[in-house]
């Protein structure tokens, strides 16, 4: 019965921003509003509508170069260290999703696929190492030099997961990215809230082990791993 869990082939790929972590640029901009010459609304508009940070998310410019771009564009009187500290501290983990991933990873392969720059990733990775340890692998735009919805980043997910697109469930909060991923035949879920998310996963036949099943499956998983990689005793 329990071994049937391990025969499930589907992989589940989570977006980072507004799925695993919430974030708000206004938190950073509020701290530095007296040190910039334009409105916070203008910067938010540039970030989300005018691709101001796309080259940074693609890893095409360094953290320092992005700082200079920000400083020069918005006449910001910020030191490099001030900028890094302020610009990084805009995230908060969504604990319900983290707890769900803890269960899902016992049964399925789970991946993180994110448009993210090096500064934000390094901050999150060192601040929340446990959350990142839950994933089988990370597909990060700044490392791959490609951002969603470019086909290259989804191809990397397919390659790393060793799954066909039809066997991958992809979760994102952005409809434009969902739309492009659907063209590749991924099973897509637009994340809006936790309750609806559970319904959407259930509709795709995703199984959620309860606490007792979770403990038994963890035990079996360790045993299977041991027999696949036995200790060499001299």
C-alpha angles and dihedrals in degrees: 000000000000093000088063087072090065093054091065108113105192122116122207121212121195128200113226108217115069091357111058093009130026116217140184125192089196088073090063096038093051089058094052102032091114090054099054130072099216134060122273087236091060092053092047089051092051092049097050104027107024102044093240093157101032095104088050092050089049091055091240094127131036127247089255093050090051089050089054091047091052093044095049097041095050100028089240120182095209132130118230092251092049090051095049093048096046097041093051101050099075101097136093127179120245100229096196090058093045090052090049092051089052088061099038095051090064090063106024139034108256126201139184116224114182146164096223138146125232095251094055093042095051091048094049095042093054095039097046106024093153093060092053091047089064093069125084090217143349125233105197125182097217091055095043094044089229135094133208127296090035110111092232094070093051090046088056090053090051091049096047095044093046088222136123114247091251089061095052123089111206122196123196137151095220119086093202091059092044090053093055093045091052089059087065091052098251116152101246133198121189106216115225106145138347098254094053090043091060090050091050093050091048090052087058091053095253112164122220114202114217121227095274093047090045092057093046092047092049089052092049092045091055091049093049090048091050094052091046090051107026119186115256107236119198 
